[in-house]
Amino acid sequence: MKTIAVIVAGGSGTRFGAEMPKQFLSLGGKPILMRTIEAFEKALAGGDHEIMVTLPAEQFGVWHDLCECHAFAVPHRVVPGGETRWHSVKNALDSIIDPAILDVIAVHDGVRPLASVELIRRTLDTACRCGSAIPVVMLNDSVRQVNGEENQALDRSTLRAVQTPQAFEARLLLDAYRQPFEPVFTDDASVVERMGHAVTLVEGEPANLKITRPMDLALAEYLIKNA
């Protein structure tokens, strides 16, 4: 099975409040993005695969220096990111040299470094069988829908929080990203659904957190130390 993993790392660190993009912040002694890449290299080991990383062009030099400083040798190709996540993924897909030989494409957030080997492989295997796979987890908190001045409670048992990696049969995802951009495209599943394709859900992991704020980084540090 020929697999490409697209790791999207275009954050600026604004919400995090850091001086550098959050994907470059240290987690357990190395940049978050390196841990994310290593997770995929481990999960895909032994198979025919390529890892692509999207970064803003102005961050290429910083990433190169970090890789040298940490002697980071996991093979990967860096692709310029875009204005939005959608544009970054499209840039990566457009740079694929021979899409005809691909079986599956997975897209993952660069700041989700704790995805397990089991989760990555489960998502890829499901995409091979069903055409798509997105990991989800149940909600612990009550949720409300807000509409202007009004709000109402929703049944959380019918709702799920969506994670990455999101994996798809290669031709399906490539075709989906030929559509014009729309603001409703918040993840890859929404792009595929716009073409009329249903997506298959797989069990996600509570530890597969997205590092967006300082509290997320502190929790990730704790999980690494106590793994």
N, C-alpha and C positions, 0 to 999 in steps of 0.2 A: 504494500500500500504506500503510495507516494503522498506525503503529507506536507503541507506548509502551515507553519504557525506564524501568524501576524500579531506581534505584540505592540500595542498602541501606547506610546509614551509621549504625550504632547502637553503634559501639565506644566503650568507656570509656577505653581506653589502659592498662588494668590490667596486661596481659601485657607491654606495651611498656615500662612503667615511666615513662611521661611524665606531666607534670602536667595536660595537656589531652588530650582524645580524639585518637587517632592520625589520624583523618581530617582533622583541622585542622592537623597538623604541616606544616612547610614542606618542600616538595620542589622544588628548582630555583627557589626564590624565591616560590612560591605554595603555598597549602594543597593537600594531596593530593587532597581531594575536588574541588577546582576542576579539577584536571588530569583526573580521571575524567570529570567532566561534559563537559569540552571534547572528550575523545576521542569521546564519543557524539554531540555536536553536529556534529563534523566528519564522522563516519561516516554520520549521518542527514541531512546537509545536502541540500536540494533535494527532500526527501520530506515527506510529511504525518506529523508525529511530535510527541510530547510527551515531555519528560523529567521524571520525578518522583523526588524524593529523600526517603527516610525518615530522620528524625532524632528522637532523644528530645526531648520537648517542652521540657525545660529547656535544650536547646542551640540553640533557635531564635534567641534573642537574640545569642548568640555568632556564629552563622552569618551573621546579618544584618549585624553589625558587620564581619565579615571581608569580606563581599561589598562593602560600602561602601569599606572600606580599600583593597581591590585593584581597585576599579572593575569588579567582575565583572558582566557584563551578559548572560551566556548565559541565555536563558529557561528557567526550571524551576519546578516547583511542589513545595513542601515539605509533607510529610505526617508526622504523628506516628508514631514507631516504636512497637514493642511490646516485650513481655517477652523474646521470642526473635526470631530471624530470621524464622521462619514467621509470627509475629504481625505483624511489620513489613511483610512482603510482603502479607499479607492486608489490613492497613489500607490499603495503597496500592491494591490491587485493588478494595476496597470503595468507594474514593473516585472511581473512574473514572466520569465523568459519563454517557457514552453507549457502553457496552461493545459494543453491537450493530454499531457501525461499525468495530470494530477487526479487524485481520488478525493481527498478531503482537505478543506481549509478550515483552520481554527483561528478565531480572533479572540485576543485576551487583553485585559487591561494591564498596562505595565506596572501599576501600583497594586496589583493583587499577587503578592509574592508567595503566599502560603497555600496555593492550590496544590493538592496532593497528587502524586503519581496516579493513584486510583481514580481520582476525579477526572483528570485529563484523559486517561485511557477510556474511562466509562463514557465520556462525552464523545470521543472520537469513534468508538465502537458503535455507539448508537447512531451517530451520523452516517456511518457506513451502511447500517441496516435500514435506517428510516429516512435518510436524506437530510435530516437536521437534528440538532440536540442542543438544548440550552439548560444549564443547571439552575434550579430554583430551590428556595428554602421557605419554610412556613414563617409567618409573622408572629412575633411574641406580643407585640403591643396592639392595643385597640387602634383602629384607624377611622378617620372621618374624612368625608369628601367636602371640600369647601368650594362654594360657588358665590362669589361676591360676599354679601353680608350673611348669607345662609350657609348652613352646614348640616350634614347628616351622618349618622353612624353607618359603617359598612360591615358586612359579615366577613371578618378576617379569615374564616375557614375557607372562603372561596378565593382568597388572594394569595399570591406568592411574591417574594422578593427575587429578582432576577440577578444572576451572577454571570461571570465568564469563567472559562472559555465557552464561546458559542461556536459550534462546529457545523459544517454544512458540506453536502456533496459539492465538489468544486464547481461544476458547471452551473449549478443552481445559484451559488453565491456570485459567481462572475456575471451571470445574466442579471441578477438582481441589482448589482451595482452599476449597470448600464442605465438605470432609471435616473431621471433628473433629481437633484437633491430636494428634499422637503424637510422643514423644521421638525416634523414628527419623527424623523429617523433618529431615535436616541440610542439604538443599538442595532446589531446586525439582524436580529430576529424581526424587528419592525420593518427593515428594508425588504426582507424575504416575504413577509406577510403581505406587503403592498402589492406583490405580484400574484397574490391569491393562493399562496402555499401555506398550509398549516405547519406549525413547528412542534417538535416533540420535546417534552419536558423530561429531564433526568434529575435525580436527587443531587442537590448541591451540598455544600459543607458550611456550617456556621463559622469555621475558622478561615474560610476563604474570603476574608474581609478586604475591602477596598480602602487603602490608606489615603484618607482625604483630610483628616484633622489630626492634631497632635495626640489626642486620646487614642486614635486608631494605631498610631505608631507605637505608643506605649503598650497597647494590648498585643500588638504583633511581637514586640520584644519579649513580653512575658510568655507568649505561646512558644516562641523559639527556644527560650531558656528552659522551658518545662516540657518540651516535646519528648 
